[in-house]
């Protein structure tokens, strides 16, 4: 799968890489991105101006997420 990766505080470090799919865990979801939006914070991260990855993970009520659901063959 493809992953857009960037190192915090490292301008120009963004790269689109092939990475292994993470192992499936009970209750986990793998979300395929079809389209994304870029905001001012994203540009700051790419320019090395945003110092650290945000804490936490997951989604909160009200987050805008539109999935494509696939059933394994």
URWOTA-V894102 format. One record per pair of residues at least 24 apart in sequence whose ideal C-beta (glycine too) atoms are under 6 Angstrom apart, sorted by the first residue. I is the first residue (numbers start at 0). J is the second residue. If there is no record, write none. Layout:
i:I j:J
i:I j:J
//
This chain:
i:5 j:44
i:7 j:51
i:8 j:47
i:8 j:50
i:9 j:47
i:10 j:46
i:10 j:47
i:13 j:45
i:30 j:66
i:31 j:67
//
